[in-house]
Amino acid sequence: MTEVEIKLNVHEIGVILSALQLLENRDENHIAREYGSVPALYGKLSLLMDQMDTSETGLRNDVVPSF
């Protein structure tokens, strides 16, 4: 299996987009060699985010980190 479908909410996509923005050049190059283009993934997720309701993406005090 090379593809799966998962449902992500607007907050989860926001986390991934933020993480991609914070990558150092060496990390981005490593990811590109192993898995593919970071800018291409960012673009896909950004397009999805633009189509979603982002009216409630502000700071939420009730969210407990999963790590």
C-alpha positions in Angstrom: 0.0 0.0 0.0 1.4 3.4 -1.0 -1.5 5.7 -0.2 -4.0 6.1 2.6 -6.9 8.5 3.2 -7.2 10.2 6.5 -9.5 12.9 7.9 -7.7 15.9 9.4 -9.4 18.9 11.0 -8.4 22.5 10.4 -6.2 22.5 13.6 -4.3 19.4 12.6 -3.6 20.8 9.1 -2.5 24.0 10.7 0.0 22.1 12.9 1.5 20.3 9.9 1.8 23.6 7.9 3.4 25.3 10.9 5.9 22.5 11.3 6.8 22.5 7.6 7.4 26.3 7.8 9.9 25.8 10.7 12.0 23.2 8.9 15.7 24.0 8.6 17.2 23.8 5.1 19.1 20.6 6.0 16.0 19.0 7.3 14.0 20.0 4.2 16.8 18.5 2.0 16.8 15.3 4.0 13.0 14.9 3.7 13.2 15.7 0.0 15.7 12.9 -0.6 13.7 10.3 1.4 10.1 11.2 0.7 9.7 14.1 -1.8 9.2 17.8 -2.0 8.3 19.7 1.1 7.0 22.7 -0.9 4.7 20.5 -2.9 3.2 19.0 0.3 2.9 22.4 1.8 1.1 23.7 -1.3 -1.4 20.8 -1.3 -2.2 21.3 2.4 -2.4 25.0 2.0 -4.9 24.7 -0.8 -7.0 22.4 1.5 -6.7 24.9 4.4 -7.9 27.7 2.1 -11.1 25.7 1.5 -11.8 25.0 5.2 -13.6 27.0 7.8 -10.7 28.6 9.7 -12.8 31.0 11.8 -11.9 29.1 15.0 -8.2 28.4 14.6 -7.0 30.8 17.4 -5.3 29.7 20.6 -7.3 27.1 22.4 -6.6 26.8 26.2 -8.5 23.4 26.4 -6.1 21.6 24.1 -3.7 19.2 25.8 -0.5 18.4 23.9 -0.2 14.8 22.8 3.5 14.6 23.4 
